Amino acid sequence: MNSRVFLGLAAVLLAACSGHSAPASAQVQDQPAALVPPTSASDFTASQLDQVVAGDWRSPDHKARDVYRHPKATLQFFGVRPDLTVVEITPGGGWYTEILAPLLHDNGHYIAATPKPAVDGEASRDLSGLKGKFTADPAHYGKAQIEEFDPKAPSFGAPASADMVLTFRNVHNWVEADTAPAMFKAFFAVLRPGGVLGVEEHRAADNASLNAVKESGYLPTNVVIKLATDAGFQLQGSSEINANPKDTKDYPKGVWTLPPTLTLGDQDRAKYLAIGESDRMTLRFVKPDASASSAPTH
């Protein structure tokens, strides 16, 4: 159910419970305590997130990353609700797909936006894996949608058709490929006014220049913010949910030196496992509501 329906039902139940007192003889009987529904849409969303994060359909390898990726807190910061239309950009192996698609299955809409792949390569494997996942488990993924896009001329659906666009650890790839401006403009186009763009990305040191870190997988926070604001977004908030102060960001193979990739294999493996996953920025942007900002004043 969406938040409005849920809150309406909660109000009816509470009114029914408080409108009449039971006879004294009934009150002294040993009866189960009345169930009290959650008191807000955020309580309901939190409960739903707990269920999907704990879901037995999630890959054990993916669940093992929760300690580094904080999915519940991250999605709450972005403002995800079960009744939204959410586009996830380049979901890769489907780490967040396993949480978002079941969360949105009943009352929302999950769209996995994937790049049109070459005949071979990582994008092709990821797309094949998503299709297999959706087909094998219709109870959790039966309503999920895949939207393929051209990275050089991206489009993620009809204009103003989405409530939220999310992307996790992808912006560095677009910056390196010089497609980032076009991607952010396409995010802006598909979102309704007031819609949210949520970005999680590997964070470079504050004083790092883009040229120095461009191929490391890390990006300066100001670069990501500029990409979004140049496309028309307003920065609404930032969070340290996915910060990792142990990450020194100076590894021989960039961010891929750290888990889960561990590009160096057994070389200094214990050291990199002790550091954990990368230090990450978590940013929430909003598409301004032009009609509200242009409304006449009296």
C-alpha positions, 0 to 999 in steps of 0.5 A: 500500500502507498503511504496515504492509504497506509496512514488512512488505515492507521487513523481508522484503526486508532479511532476505532480502538479509542472510540469506545471503552470496554466494560469493566468485566472485559477489561480485567480478562487476560486478553492479548494487547491490542496491535498498534499500527506504525504511526507514520509512513517513515515507520512503515518504510523502515519496517519494509526495509528491514524485511527486504534487507533480511530477505532470504532471496538475497545472495549471501555474498551480497548480504556480507557487504551490508556492513560496509554499504549500510543499505537501510540507512542509505535508502532512508537518507535518499527518501525511498518509499515502497510506493515510488517509481525508482530508476536505478542507473547501471545496477551491475550485478544487482546488489541494490536490485535485490533490495529495491525491486522487492521493496517496490514490487507491490505498490511502486515500480523498479526500473533497472537502467542498463547500458546497451552492451557490446556482444561481450563484456561486463555490461553484457554479463550484468544484463544477462544476470539481471534477466535471469534473476527476474525470470527465476523469481517472479514473486520478488522481481516479476514487476521489475523492468529493464530499460536499456540506454545508449551511454552517449545519448542516454534516456531513462524513460518518458520525461517527468515519469520517475520519482527517484533516480539512484546510482551507486559507485558509477559516476567515476566510470562516466567521468572517465568515459566523458559521458557524465554530463549527458547522464546527469542531464538525462537523470534530470529529464526523467525525474518529475519536479521535486524528484530526488537524485541519490548518488553514492560514489568513491570519495577522493581526498578533499584537496585532490584534483580530478586529473590526478585521481580520474583513473583511480575510481575516486572522485572529488566531491565538488566534481560530482556536485558540479555535474548535478548542479550544472544539469539543474539539480539542487544539493539537498543534503549529504551524509557520512553513512558510507564514510570510511576513515581507514581508506587512505585512497593511495593504492597501486590499483586504485579503489579496486585494490580494496574489497570486494574486488581485491585486484592484487589477489593475495598480495597484502590481502589481510591489510586491505580486508582490514581497511574494508570498502572505500570511503564514499560520499552520499549525496541527495539532490532534488529537481526544483519544482519550477511551478512553485518557484515561479508562482506569483506572490501577493 
